Amino acid sequence: MSESVQRLHSPTRTNPPVTPTVELTKTECASSSDADMIPASSISPAGTSVSKTGVRNPDMAPTVLDSNGDDASHQEGLRVAKAYAVERTHSSNYILRSGFAGGLAGCAAKSIIAPLDRVKILFQTSSPEFAKYSGTRMGVWRAASQIYSQDGVLGLYQGHSATLLRIFPYAAIKFVVYEQIRSVLISRPDQETNIRRVLSGSLAGVTSVFFTYPLELIRVRLAYETRKDQRASFVRICKQIFNEGRSGSSSATDGHRIPNVRGMHNFYRGFSPTLLGMLPYAGVSFWTHDTIHDIFRSQLLAPYAVADGSVSSDRHVPLTVWAQLMAGGMAGMVAQTASYPLEVVRRRMQVGGTMKEKKFRSIWGTARIIWLEHGVKGFFVGLTIGYIKVIPMVSCSFFVYERMKILLGI
């Protein structure tokens, strides 16, 4: 009797739980030949992404969680998750969705700073009507007020239609190319270096500007137009650019009329300094953005800057609103400072065809003229308004892009 009572009151003994292992298929390992056995504590099961909110997305890369095991297993989980992400980035579905997200991000960013952009262009190109406002304390406000009094709200957005027409493909190409080049140059965690980040951003910027530069030139010409006798027209500006420096529309040889290719060349006026300026601008912009992301995801700031408060390198977990906006704003400020002198040279070359003196033909020639006229300060004319414009623009661009990626499930 006593023995049975003792057995009844004794606690039930259970075996400790055994940590299961998950065998990833070759598809889940991003076509890797070594589909290893990885502890479930290092990587979420079934190749799904799991956040602390419990949301799973089978299209996302396996998420590496906090590892309580040895460092080798944790590093192996990182490697497999990175390989999966690289494979998914190259899919057509990801390319189309990231391009759409990038295009919308660019349009949203440009729309909020369009009035400032027009005033900045007028300052950079030394427009005779607005040169008196440049460098003064309230110059930006007075220039904007004059534009508003002459042409109303539409005057502040003059050339914005060309901006949107250019910025959607520009931003789409930039973000898509950056994602693709980054996945190639940084295919493993140990390749996450500063030089690779800068190179990825620079190549993305150069590629995007090559395909959209003619629209950028048209936008600048529309913004530069201040004539009161006739309103700026997209078609008229295109014809004007096409016919600059040409004596006739074509030349005759053996009875055949051969089009003069100089007209198309005019649409790439100032393209060389644009390329030179884009290398530091896009490269520094993406590098700064990614670096600040790493800082915000550190153990010290993650509880305040990461959406779920976790300390993780997983970029599928977004930053909070304030942290994402700050990361984008800092990226814009640093990039603008690094590339601004070349931007001033580019603007002078772009509007050179509208001036009587045909002197803004080369990069060095234009830079020399700016130096002789204004000295070092000439290369930083309008930089203050550049900060006012670029910081919210880049901040908005990265924020909308990151949030659109979440909305589109990529």
C-alpha positions as YAML, in Angstrom:
chain: A
units: angstrom
residues:
- id: 1
  name: MET
  ca: [0.00, 0.00, 0.00]
- id: 2
  name: SER
  ca: [2.70, 2.43, 1.02]
- id: 3
  name: GLU
  ca: [4.66, 1.51, -2.05]
- id: 4
  name: SER
  ca: [1.74, 2.29, -4.34]
- id: 5
  name: VAL
  ca: [1.08, 5.59, -2.58]
- id: 6
  name: GLN
  ca: [4.72, 6.52, -2.92]
- id: 7
  name: ARG
  ca: [4.60, 5.70, -6.62]
- id: 8
  name: LEU
  ca: [1.46, 7.77, -7.00]
- id: 9
  name: HIS
  ca: [2.97, 10.92, -5.43]
- id: 10
  name: SER
  ca: [6.37, 10.67, -7.11]
- id: 11
  name: PRO
  ca: [6.87, 13.15, -9.98]
- id: 12
  name: THR
  ca: [6.73, 11.87, -13.53]
- id: 13
  name: ARG
  ca: [10.17, 11.73, -15.07]
- id: 14
  name: THR
  ca: [10.48, 12.98, -18.64]
- id: 15
  name: ASN
  ca: [13.37, 12.82, -20.99]
- id: 16
  name: PRO
  ca: [14.91, 16.16, -21.97]
- id: 17
  name: PRO
  ca: [13.87, 17.39, -25.45]
- id: 18
  name: VAL
  ca: [16.25, 16.57, -28.24]
- id: 19
  name: THR
  ca: [17.10, 19.40, -30.57]
- id: 20
  name: PRO
  ca: [15.83, 18.35, -33.99]
- id: 21
  name: THR
  ca: [17.78, 18.79, -37.16]
- id: 22
  name: VAL
  ca: [16.42, 20.04, -40.41]
- id: 23
  name: GLU
  ca: [17.67, 18.74, -43.73]
- id: 24
  name: LEU
  ca: [17.36, 21.43, -46.37]
- id: 25
  name: THR
  ca: [16.78, 20.33, -49.92]
- id: 26
  name: LYS
  ca: [19.05, 21.39, -52.73]
- id: 27
  name: THR
  ca: [16.50, 23.98, -53.83]
- id: 28
  name: GLU
  ca: [16.39, 25.50, -50.36]
- id: 29
  name: CYS
  ca: [20.17, 25.63, -50.31]
- id: 30
  name: ALA
  ca: [20.15, 27.78, -53.44]
- id: 31
  name: SER
  ca: [21.29, 24.93, -55.71]
- id: 32
  name: SER
  ca: [24.29, 24.35, -53.48]
- id: 33
  name: SER
  ca: [25.94, 20.96, -53.82]
- id: 34
  name: ASP
  ca: [26.49, 20.64, -50.08]
- id: 35
  name: ALA
  ca: [22.99, 20.51, -48.54]
- id: 36
  name: ASP
  ca: [24.20, 19.98, -45.00]
- id: 37
  name: MET
  ca: [22.43, 19.08, -41.81]
- id: 38
  name: ILE
  ca: [22.03, 22.31, -39.82]
- id: 39
  name: PRO
  ca: [20.74, 22.62, -36.24]
- id: 40
  name: ALA
  ca: [17.23, 23.99, -36.08]
- id: 41
  name: SER
  ca: [18.40, 26.51, -33.49]
- id: 42
  name: SER
  ca: [20.51, 28.18, -36.15]
- id: 43
  name: ILE
  ca: [17.99, 28.30, -38.99]
- id: 44
  name: SER
  ca: [14.24, 28.24, -39.18]
- id: 45
  name: PRO
  ca: [12.61, 25.04, -40.47]
- id: 46
  name: ALA
  ca: [11.33, 24.35, -43.96]
- id: 47
  name: GLY
  ca: [13.30, 27.23, -45.43]
- id: 48
  name: THR
  ca: [10.80, 29.79, -44.19]
- id: 49
  name: SER
  ca: [11.54, 33.17, -42.65]
- id: 50
  name: VAL
  ca: [10.34, 33.56, -39.09]
- id: 51
  name: SER
  ca: [10.34, 36.80, -37.12]
- id: 52
  name: LYS
  ca: [9.58, 37.29, -33.47]
- id: 53
  name: THR
  ca: [6.07, 38.22, -34.50]
- id: 54
  name: GLY
  ca: [5.61, 34.68, -35.77]
- id: 55
  name: VAL
  ca: [5.04, 35.72, -39.39]
- id: 56
  name: ARG
  ca: [6.32, 33.25, -41.95]
- id: 57
  name: ASN
  ca: [7.03, 33.97, -45.59]
- id: 58
  name: PRO
  ca: [8.09, 31.00, -47.71]
- id: 59
  name: ASP
  ca: [9.47, 33.32, -50.41]
- id: 60
  name: MET
  ca: [12.01, 34.84, -48.04]
- id: 61
  name: ALA
  ca: [15.44, 33.49, -47.26]
- id: 62
  name: PRO
  ca: [15.92, 31.27, -44.21]
- id: 63
  name: THR
  ca: [16.33, 33.56, -41.22]
- id: 64
  name: VAL
  ca: [19.33, 32.98, -38.98]
- id: 65
  name: LEU
  ca: [18.27, 33.16, -35.36]
- id: 66
  name: ASP
  ca: [20.31, 33.66, -32.22]
- id: 67
  name: SER
  ca: [22.52, 30.61, -31.93]
- id: 68
  name: ASN
  ca: [23.06, 28.89, -28.61]
- id: 69
  name: GLY
  ca: [25.28, 26.26, -30.17]
- id: 70
  name: ASP
  ca: [28.83, 26.40, -31.40]
- id: 71
  name: ASP
  ca: [30.05, 29.15, -33.72]
- id: 72
  name: ALA
  ca: [30.63, 26.76, -36.62]
- id: 73
  name: SER
  ca: [26.94, 25.82, -36.81]
- id: 74
  name: HIS
  ca: [25.93, 29.48, -36.63]
- id: 75
  name: GLN
  ca: [28.31, 30.44, -39.44]
- id: 76
  name: GLU
  ca: [27.01, 27.56, -41.54]
- id: 77
  name: GLY
  ca: [23.49, 28.83, -41.04]
- id: 78
  name: LEU
  ca: [24.60, 32.29, -42.16]
- id: 79
  name: ARG
  ca: [26.21, 30.83, -45.26]
- id: 80
  name: VAL
  ca: [23.12, 28.87, -46.33]
- id: 81
  name: ALA
  ca: [20.80, 31.81, -45.66]
- id: 82
  name: LYS
  ca: [23.02, 34.09, -47.76]
- id: 83
  name: ALA
  ca: [23.13, 31.56, -50.61]
- id: 84
  name: TYR
  ca: [19.34, 31.28, -50.57]
- id: 85
  name: ALA
  ca: [18.96, 35.08, -50.66]
- id: 86
  name: VAL
  ca: [21.35, 35.39, -53.62]
- id: 87
  name: GLU
  ca: [19.44, 32.78, -55.63]
- id: 88
  name: ARG
  ca: [16.10, 34.46, -54.89]
- id: 89
  name: THR
  ca: [17.45, 37.91, -55.85]
- id: 90
  name: HIS
  ca: [18.22, 36.70, -59.38]
- id: 91
  name: SER
  ca: [14.65, 35.53, -60.06]
- id: 92
  name: SER
  ca: [12.54, 37.47, -62.57]
- id: 93
  name: ASN
  ca: [9.80, 37.91, -59.98]
- id: 94
  name: TYR
  ca: [12.21, 39.64, -57.59]
- id: 95
  name: ILE
  ca: [13.63, 41.85, -60.36]
- id: 96
  name: LEU
  ca: [10.20, 43.07, -61.48]
- id: 97
  name: ARG
  ca: [8.97, 43.74, -57.96]
- id: 98
  name: SER
  ca: [12.13, 45.49, -56.83]
- id: 99
  name: GLY
  ca: [12.08, 47.61, -60.00]
- id: 100
  name: PHE
  ca: [8.49, 48.67, -59.34]
- id: 101
  name: ALA
  ca: [9.34, 49.47, -55.72]
- id: 102
  name: GLY
  ca: [12.38, 51.50, -56.77]
- id: 103
  name: GLY
  ca: [10.44, 53.45, -59.39]
- id: 104
  name: LEU
  ca: [7.72, 54.45, -56.93]
- id: 105
  name: ALA
  ca: [10.35, 55.39, -54.35]
- id: 106
  name: GLY
  ca: [12.08, 57.69, -56.83]
- id: 107
  name: CYS
  ca: [8.83, 59.41, -57.87]
- id: 108
  name: ALA
  ca: [7.76, 59.98, -54.26]
- id: 109
  name: ALA
  ca: [11.15, 61.41, -53.34]
- id: 110
  name: LYS
  ca: [11.33, 63.78, -56.30]
- id: 111
  name: SER
  ca: [7.79, 65.06, -55.83]
- id: 112
  name: ILE
  ca: [8.38, 66.36, -52.32]
- id: 113
  name: ILE
  ca: [11.41, 68.45, -53.30]
- id: 114
  name: ALA
  ca: [10.47, 69.58, -56.84]
- id: 115
  name: PRO
  ca: [10.19, 73.34, -55.98]
- id: 116
  name: LEU
  ca: [13.59, 73.32, -54.25]
- id: 117
  name: ASP
  ca: [15.08, 71.45, -57.19]
- id: 118
  name: ARG
  ca: [14.07, 74.13, -59.65]
- id: 119
  name: VAL
  ca: [15.49, 76.95, -57.50]
- id: 120
  name: LYS
  ca: [18.74, 75.01, -57.08]
- id: 121
  name: ILE
  ca: [19.10, 74.56, -60.84]
- id: 122
  name: LEU
  ca: [18.58, 78.29, -61.40]
- id: 123
  name: PHE
  ca: [21.32, 79.05, -58.84]
- id: 124
  name: GLN
  ca: [23.76, 76.46, -60.19]
- id: 125
  name: THR
  ca: [23.44, 77.64, -63.77]
- id: 126
  name: SER
  ca: [23.79, 81.32, -62.78]
- id: 127
  name: SER
  ca: [20.49, 82.35, -64.35]
- id: 128
  name: PRO
  ca: [20.75, 86.15, -64.89]
- id: 129
  name: GLU
  ca: [17.28, 86.72, -63.46]
- id: 130
  name: PHE
  ca: [17.96, 84.81, -60.24]
- id: 131
  name: ALA
  ca: [21.73, 85.28, -59.75]
- id: 132
  name: LYS
  ca: [21.02, 88.17, -57.34]
- id: 133
  name: TYR
  ca: [19.43, 85.77, -54.86]
- id: 134
  name: SER
  ca: [22.26, 83.27, -54.81]
- id: 135
  name: GLY
  ca: [24.32, 83.30, -51.63]
- id: 136
  name: THR
  ca: [21.93, 85.51, -49.65]
- id: 137
  name: ARG
  ca: [20.31, 84.43, -46.40]
- id: 138
  name: MET
  ca: [16.74, 84.38, -47.74]
- id: 139
  name: GLY
  ca: [17.74, 83.79, -51.35]
- id: 140
  name: VAL
  ca: [15.93, 80.47, -51.72]
- id: 141
  name: TRP
  ca: [12.69, 81.86, -50.32]
- id: 142
  name: ARG
  ca: [12.87, 85.04, -52.45]
- id: 143
  name: ALA
  ca: [13.61, 83.10, -55.63]
- id: 144
  name: ALA
  ca: [10.73, 80.72, -54.96]
- id: 145
  name: SER
  ca: [8.45, 83.67, -54.20]
- id: 146
  name: GLN
  ca: [9.34, 85.34, -57.51]
- id: 147
  name: ILE
  ca: [8.64, 82.13, -59.44]
- id: 148
  name: TYR
  ca: [5.31, 81.76, -57.61]
- id: 149
  name: SER
  ca: [4.29, 85.36, -58.30]
- id: 150
  name: GLN
  ca: [5.08, 85.00, -62.02]
- id: 151
  name: ASP
  ca: [3.76, 81.51, -62.79]
- id: 152
  name: GLY
  ca: [1.92, 80.31, -59.69]
- id: 153
  name: VAL
  ca: [2.29, 76.81, -58.23]
- id: 154
  name: LEU
  ca: [2.84, 75.31, -61.66]
- id: 155
  name: GLY
  ca: [5.94, 77.46, -62.03]
- id: 156
  name: LEU
  ca: [7.51, 75.77, -59.01]
- id: 157
  name: TYR
  ca: [6.88, 72.39, -60.65]
- id: 158
  name: GLN
  ca: [8.00, 73.42, -64.13]
- id: 159
  name: GLY
  ca: [9.83, 70.49, -65.66]
- id: 160
  name: HIS
  ca: [8.45, 68.05, -63.08]
- id: 161
  name: SER
  ca: [6.61, 65.97, -65.66]
- id: 162
  name: ALA
  ca: [9.93, 65.31, -67.37]
- id: 163
  name: THR
  ca: [11.37, 64.55, -63.93]
- id: 164
  name: LEU
  ca: [8.79, 61.85, -63.24]
- id: 165
  name: LEU
  ca: [9.20, 60.46, -66.74]
- id: 166
  name: ARG
  ca: [12.92, 60.13, -66.08]
- id: 167
  name: ILE
  ca: [13.00, 59.24, -62.41]
- id: 168
  name: PHE
  ca: [10.79, 56.14, -62.54]
- id: 169
  name: PRO
  ca: [13.04, 54.19, -64.92]
- id: 170
  name: TYR
  ca: [16.15, 55.76, -63.35]
- id: 171
  name: ALA
  ca: [15.28, 54.73, -59.80]
- id: 172
  name: ALA
  ca: [13.95, 51.35, -60.92]
- id: 173
  name: ILE
  ca: [17.15, 50.54, -62.81]
- id: 174
  name: LYS
  ca: [19.34, 51.87, -59.99]
- id: 175
  name: PHE
  ca: [17.78, 49.74, -57.26]
- id: 176
  name: VAL
  ca: [17.48, 46.61, -59.43]
- id: 177
  name: VAL
  ca: [21.08, 46.83, -60.64]
- id: 178
  name: TYR
  ca: [22.31, 47.51, -57.11]
- id: 179
  name: GLU
  ca: [20.53, 44.44, -55.76]
- id: 180
  name: GLN
  ca: [21.88, 42.28, -58.58]
- id: 181
  name: ILE
  ca: [25.48, 43.53, -58.47]
- id: 182
  name: ARG
  ca: [25.50, 43.40, -54.67]
- id: 183
  name: SER
  ca: [24.37, 39.77, -54.72]
- id: 184
  name: VAL
  ca: [27.29, 38.93, -57.03]
- id: 185
  name: LEU
  ca: [30.02, 40.96, -55.32]
- id: 186
  name: ILE
  ca: [28.76, 40.12, -51.82]
- id: 187
  name: SER
  ca: [27.61, 36.51, -52.09]
- id: 188
  name: ARG
  ca: [29.01, 35.47, -48.71]
- id: 189
  name: PRO
  ca: [28.98, 37.17, -45.28]
- id: 190
  name: ASP
  ca: [32.78, 37.50, -45.27]
- id: 191
  name: GLN
  ca: [32.57, 39.58, -48.49]
- id: 192
  name: GLU
  ca: [30.54, 42.33, -46.77]
- id: 193
  name: THR
  ca: [33.31, 44.94, -47.12]
- id: 194
  name: ASN
  ca: [33.24, 48.71, -47.62]
- id: 195
  name: ILE
  ca: [34.89, 48.64, -51.05]
- id: 196
  name: ARG
  ca: [32.39, 46.09, -52.37]
- id: 197
  name: ARG
  ca: [29.49, 48.15, -51.09]
- id: 198
  name: VAL
  ca: [30.83, 51.34, -52.71]
- id: 199
  name: LEU
  ca: [31.52, 49.53, -55.99]
- id: 200
  name: SER
  ca: [28.02, 48.03, -56.07]
- id: 201
  name: GLY
  ca: [26.42, 51.44, -55.61]
- id: 202
  name: SER
  ca: [28.69, 53.16, -58.14]
- id: 203
  name: LEU
  ca: [28.01, 50.63, -60.89]
- id: 204
  name: ALA
  ca: [24.27, 50.83, -60.22]
- id: 205
  name: GLY
  ca: [24.31, 54.61, -60.50]
- id: 206
  name: VAL
  ca: [26.35, 54.65, -63.71]
- id: 207
  name: THR
  ca: [24.08, 52.06, -65.36]
- id: 208
  name: SER
  ca: [20.89, 53.90, -64.49]
- id: 209
  name: VAL
  ca: [22.11, 57.33, -65.56]
- id: 210
  name: PHE
  ca: [23.35, 55.99, -68.92]
- id: 211
  name: PHE
  ca: [19.84, 54.93, -69.92]
- id: 212
  name: THR
  ca: [18.00, 58.00, -68.62]
- id: 213
  name: TYR
  ca: [20.39, 60.93, -69.17]
- id: 214
  name: PRO
  ca: [18.56, 62.53, -72.17]
- id: 215
  name: LEU
  ca: [15.45, 62.94, -70.00]
- id: 216
  name: GLU
  ca: [17.59, 64.49, -67.26]
- id: 217
  name: LEU
  ca: [18.94, 67.07, -69.74]
- id: 218
  name: ILE
  ca: [15.42, 67.94, -70.89]
- id: 219
  name: ARG
  ca: [14.32, 68.35, -67.27]
- id: 220
  name: VAL
  ca: [17.17, 70.76, -66.54]
- id: 221
  name: ARG
  ca: [16.38, 72.82, -69.63]
- id: 222
  name: LEU
  ca: [12.70, 73.03, -68.64]
- id: 223
  name: ALA
  ca: [13.66, 74.17, -65.15]
- id: 224
  name: TYR
  ca: [16.17, 76.71, -66.54]
- id: 225
  name: GLU
  ca: [13.60, 78.29, -68.87]
- id: 226
  name: THR
  ca: [12.50, 81.69, -67.50]
- id: 227
  name: ARG
  ca: [11.23, 83.44, -70.64]
- id: 228
  name: LYS
  ca: [7.95, 85.27, -70.14]
- id: 229
  name: ASP
  ca: [6.95, 85.54, -73.79]
- id: 230
  name: GLN
  ca: [6.28, 81.82, -74.18]
- id: 231
  name: ARG
  ca: [5.73, 78.94, -71.78]
- id: 232
  name: ALA
  ca: [8.26, 76.13, -71.63]
- id: 233
  name: SER
  ca: [7.21, 73.16, -73.76]
- id: 234
  name: PHE
  ca: [8.59, 69.63, -73.66]
- id: 235
  name: VAL
  ca: [8.45, 69.31, -77.46]
- id: 236
  name: ARG
  ca: [9.96, 72.77, -78.07]
- id: 237
  name: ILE
  ca: [12.86, 72.06, -75.67]
- id: 238
  name: CYS
  ca: [13.55, 68.75, -77.43]
- id: 239
  name: LYS
  ca: [13.67, 70.46, -80.83]
- id: 240
  name: GLN
  ca: [15.88, 73.22, -79.46]
- id: 241
  name: ILE
  ca: [18.39, 70.74, -78.03]
- id: 242
  name: PHE
  ca: [18.36, 68.66, -81.21]
- id: 243
  name: ASN
  ca: [19.08, 71.65, -83.46]
- id: 244
  name: GLU
  ca: [21.79, 73.31, -81.34]
- id: 245
  name: GLY
  ca: [25.09, 73.68, -83.21]
- id: 246
  name: ARG
  ca: [23.66, 72.45, -86.51]
- id: 247
  name: SER
  ca: [23.52, 74.44, -89.74]
- id: 248
  name: GLY
  ca: [20.92, 72.16, -91.28]
- id: 249
  name: SER
  ca: [18.85, 69.13, -90.53]
- id: 250
  name: SER
  ca: [20.79, 66.95, -92.94]
- id: 251
  name: SER
  ca: [23.55, 66.91, -95.51]
- id: 252
  name: ALA
  ca: [23.41, 65.63, -99.09]
- id: 253
  name: THR
  ca: [25.88, 63.12, -100.51]
- id: 254
  name: ASP
  ca: [25.42, 61.61, -103.97]
- id: 255
  name: GLY
  ca: [21.80, 62.66, -103.99]
- id: 256
  name: HIS
  ca: [21.03, 61.03, -100.65]
- id: 257
  name: ARG
  ca: [20.18, 63.01, -97.54]
- id: 258
  name: ILE
  ca: [22.19, 61.83, -94.53]
- id: 259
  name: PRO
  ca: [20.94, 62.88, -91.09]
- id: 260
  name: ASN
  ca: [23.41, 64.80, -88.97]
- id: 261
  name: VAL
  ca: [24.09, 62.73, -85.83]
- id: 262
  name: ARG
  ca: [25.17, 65.85, -83.93]
- id: 263
  name: GLY
  ca: [21.55, 66.41, -82.92]
- id: 264
  name: MET
  ca: [21.37, 63.18, -80.91]
- id: 265
  name: HIS
  ca: [24.78, 63.88, -79.42]
- id: 266
  name: ASN
  ca: [23.38, 67.09, -77.94]
- id: 267
  name: PHE
  ca: [21.14, 65.06, -75.63]
- id: 268
  name: TYR
  ca: [24.27, 63.78, -73.86]
- id: 269
  name: ARG
  ca: [25.79, 67.21, -73.25]
- id: 270
  name: GLY
  ca: [27.47, 67.09, -69.83]
- id: 271
  name: PHE
  ca: [27.34, 63.29, -69.69]
- id: 272
  name: SER
  ca: [31.04, 62.85, -68.82]
- id: 273
  name: PRO
  ca: [30.92, 64.88, -65.59]
- id: 274
  name: THR
  ca: [27.65, 63.14, -64.79]
- id: 275
  name: LEU
  ca: [29.41, 59.79, -64.89]
- id: 276
  name: LEU
  ca: [32.29, 61.11, -62.81]
- id: 277
  name: GLY
  ca: [29.86, 62.60, -60.30]
- id: 278
  name: MET
  ca: [27.68, 59.49, -60.16]
- id: 279
  name: LEU
  ca: [30.58, 57.24, -59.17]
- id: 280
  name: PRO
  ca: [31.07, 58.91, -55.76]
- id: 281
  name: TYR
  ca: [27.41, 59.90, -55.31]
- id: 282
  name: ALA
  ca: [25.73, 56.52, -55.79]
- id: 283
  name: GLY
  ca: [28.61, 54.58, -54.28]
- id: 284
  name: VAL
  ca: [28.84, 56.72, -51.14]
- id: 285
  name: SER
  ca: [25.05, 56.89, -50.84]
- id: 286
  name: PHE
  ca: [24.50, 53.10, -50.77]
- id: 287
  name: TRP
  ca: [27.62, 52.54, -48.65]
- id: 288
  name: THR
  ca: [26.53, 55.09, -46.03]
- id: 289
  name: HIS
  ca: [22.99, 53.70, -45.97]
- id: 290
  name: ASP
  ca: [24.17, 50.12, -45.44]
- id: 291
  name: THR
  ca: [26.76, 51.14, -42.86]
- id: 292
  name: ILE
  ca: [24.21, 53.07, -40.78]
- id: 293
  name: HIS
  ca: [21.91, 50.05, -41.06]
- id: 294
  name: ASP
  ca: [24.65, 47.95, -39.47]
- id: 295
  name: ILE
  ca: [25.07, 50.49, -36.67]
- id: 296
  name: PHE
  ca: [21.35, 50.55, -35.94]
- id: 297
  name: ARG
  ca: [21.26, 46.73, -35.87]
- id: 298
  name: SER
  ca: [24.04, 46.59, -33.29]
- id: 299
  name: GLN
  ca: [23.38, 45.33, -29.78]
- id: 300
  name: LEU
  ca: [23.34, 48.86, -28.36]
- id: 301
  name: LEU
  ca: [20.78, 50.41, -30.74]
- id: 302
  name: ALA
  ca: [18.75, 47.44, -31.99]
- id: 303
  name: PRO
  ca: [16.13, 47.62, -29.19]
- id: 304
  name: TYR
  ca: [15.29, 51.17, -30.32]
- id: 305
  name: ALA
  ca: [16.01, 51.09, -34.06]
- id: 306
  name: VAL
  ca: [14.89, 47.63, -35.26]
- id: 307
  name: ALA
  ca: [11.16, 47.02, -35.67]
- id: 308
  name: ASP
  ca: [11.05, 43.90, -33.48]
- id: 309
  name: GLY
  ca: [13.97, 44.95, -31.25]
- id: 310
  name: SER
  ca: [16.12, 41.95, -32.18]
- id: 311
  name: VAL
  ca: [19.88, 42.02, -32.67]
- id: 312
  name: SER
  ca: [20.18, 40.41, -36.08]
- id: 313
  name: SER
  ca: [21.88, 40.95, -39.42]
- id: 314
  name: ASP
  ca: [18.69, 39.86, -41.20]
- id: 315
  name: ARG
  ca: [17.69, 42.79, -43.43]
- id: 316
  name: HIS
  ca: [14.19, 41.39, -43.90]
- id: 317
  name: VAL
  ca: [13.44, 42.74, -40.42]
- id: 318
  name: PRO
  ca: [12.90, 46.48, -41.11]
- id: 319
  name: LEU
  ca: [14.16, 49.41, -39.09]
- id: 320
  name: THR
  ca: [11.74, 51.67, -37.27]
- id: 321
  name: VAL
  ca: [10.45, 54.72, -39.12]
- id: 322
  name: TRP
  ca: [12.82, 57.21, -37.46]
- id: 323
  name: ALA
  ca: [15.86, 54.96, -37.92]
- id: 324
  name: GLN
  ca: [15.15, 54.32, -41.62]
- id: 325
  name: LEU
  ca: [14.57, 58.01, -42.32]
- id: 326
  name: MET
  ca: [17.78, 58.95, -40.51]
- id: 327
  name: ALA
  ca: [19.81, 56.33, -42.39]
- id: 328
  name: GLY
  ca: [18.56, 57.67, -45.72]
- id: 329
  name: GLY
  ca: [19.07, 61.30, -44.73]
- id: 330
  name: MET
  ca: [22.67, 60.73, -43.64]
- id: 331
  name: ALA
  ca: [23.35, 58.82, -46.85]
- id: 332
  name: GLY
  ca: [22.08, 61.76, -48.90]
- id: 333
  name: MET
  ca: [24.11, 64.35, -46.99]
- id: 334
  name: VAL
  ca: [27.42, 62.47, -47.25]
- id: 335
  name: ALA
  ca: [26.89, 61.61, -50.92]
- id: 336
  name: GLN
  ca: [25.93, 65.18, -51.84]
- id: 337
  name: THR
  ca: [29.08, 66.60, -50.25]
- id: 338
  name: ALA
  ca: [31.31, 64.13, -52.09]
- id: 339
  name: SER
  ca: [29.88, 64.76, -55.55]
- id: 340
  name: TYR
  ca: [28.67, 68.38, -55.55]
- id: 341
  name: PRO
  ca: [31.58, 70.08, -57.40]
- id: 342
  name: LEU
  ca: [31.10, 67.76, -60.39]
- id: 343
  name: GLU
  ca: [27.35, 68.41, -60.27]
- id: 344
  name: VAL
  ca: [27.97, 72.16, -60.66]
- id: 345
  name: VAL
  ca: [30.22, 71.51, -63.67]
- id: 346
  name: ARG
  ca: [27.58, 69.24, -65.18]
- id: 347
  name: ARG
  ca: [24.81, 71.83, -64.82]
- id: 348
  name: ARG
  ca: [26.93, 74.49, -66.53]
- id: 349
  name: MET
  ca: [27.62, 72.16, -69.45]
- id: 350
  name: GLN
  ca: [23.96, 71.15, -69.74]
- id: 351
  name: VAL
  ca: [22.73, 74.73, -70.18]
- id: 352
  name: GLY
  ca: [25.76, 75.79, -72.23]
- id: 353
  name: GLY
  ca: [23.81, 75.51, -75.47]
- id: 354
  name: THR
  ca: [21.39, 78.25, -74.38]
- id: 355
  name: MET
  ca: [24.18, 80.80, -73.87]
- id: 356
  name: LYS
  ca: [25.74, 82.96, -76.57]
- id: 357
  name: GLU
  ca: [29.30, 82.00, -75.56]
- id: 358
  name: LYS
  ca: [30.02, 78.40, -76.64]
- id: 359
  name: LYS
  ca: [32.58, 77.88, -73.90]
- id: 360
  name: PHE
  ca: [31.14, 75.10, -71.76]
- id: 361
  name: ARG
  ca: [32.31, 72.25, -73.99]
- id: 362
  name: SER
  ca: [34.64, 70.19, -71.79]
- id: 363
  name: ILE
  ca: [34.84, 69.22, -68.13]
- id: 364
  name: TRP
  ca: [38.19, 70.88, -67.48]
- id: 365
  name: GLY
  ca: [37.32, 73.95, -69.54]
- id: 366
  name: THR
  ca: [34.07, 74.46, -67.64]
- id: 367
  name: ALA
  ca: [35.79, 73.85, -64.30]
- id: 368
  name: ARG
  ca: [38.45, 76.42, -65.20]
- id: 369
  name: ILE
  ca: [35.83, 79.05, -66.03]
- id: 370
  name: ILE
  ca: [34.03, 78.43, -62.72]
- id: 371
  name: TRP
  ca: [37.37, 78.70, -60.86]
- id: 372
  name: LEU
  ca: [38.32, 81.98, -62.57]
- id: 373
  name: GLU
  ca: [34.88, 83.51, -62.01]
- id: 374
  name: HIS
  ca: [34.15, 82.45, -58.42]
- id: 375
  name: GLY
  ca: [37.11, 80.50, -57.02]
- id: 376
  name: VAL
  ca: [36.55, 77.49, -54.78]
- id: 377
  name: LYS
  ca: [33.17, 78.80, -53.66]
- id: 378
  name: GLY
  ca: [31.93, 78.54, -57.22]
- id: 379
  name: PHE
  ca: [32.00, 74.76, -57.00]
- id: 380
  name: PHE
  ca: [29.75, 74.80, -53.95]
- id: 381
  name: VAL
  ca: [27.19, 77.39, -55.03]
- id: 382
  name: GLY
  ca: [23.78, 76.18, -53.92]
- id: 383
  name: LEU
  ca: [25.18, 73.46, -51.62]
- id: 384
  name: THR
  ca: [22.98, 74.62, -48.73]
- id: 385
  name: ILE
  ca: [19.85, 74.25, -50.81]
- id: 386
  name: GLY
  ca: [21.36, 71.01, -52.05]
- id: 387
  name: TYR
  ca: [21.36, 69.70, -48.48]
- id: 388
  name: ILE
  ca: [17.81, 70.92, -47.93]
- id: 389
  name: LYS
  ca: [16.78, 69.08, -51.07]
- id: 390
  name: VAL
  ca: [18.86, 65.91, -50.96]
- id: 391
  name: ILE
  ca: [18.44, 64.94, -47.30]
- id: 392
  name: PRO
  ca: [14.62, 64.58, -47.43]
- id: 393
  name: MET
  ca: [14.76, 63.20, -50.98]
- id: 394
  name: VAL
  ca: [17.18, 60.35, -50.27]
- id: 395
  name: SER
  ca: [15.57, 59.72, -46.91]
- id: 396
  name: CYS
  ca: [12.15, 59.38, -48.54]
- id: 397
  name: SER
  ca: [13.56, 57.27, -51.38]
- id: 398
  name: PHE
  ca: [15.16, 54.63, -49.17]
- id: 399
  name: PHE
  ca: [12.19, 54.61, -46.79]
- id: 400
  name: VAL
  ca: [9.59, 54.07, -49.54]
- id: 401
  name: TYR
  ca: [11.77, 51.45, -51.22]
- id: 402
  name: GLU
  ca: [12.28, 49.42, -48.03]
- id: 403
  name: ARG
  ca: [8.59, 49.60, -47.11]
- id: 404
  name: MET
  ca: [7.48, 48.73, -50.66]
- id: 405
  name: LYS
  ca: [9.71, 45.65, -50.58]
- id: 406
  name: ILE
  ca: [7.87, 44.48, -47.46]
- id: 407
  name: LEU
  ca: [4.50, 45.26, -49.05]
- id: 408
  name: LEU
  ca: [5.42, 43.35, -52.23]
- id: 409
  name: GLY
  ca: [6.84, 40.41, -50.26]
- id: 410
  name: ILE
  ca: [10.45, 40.63, -51.37]
...
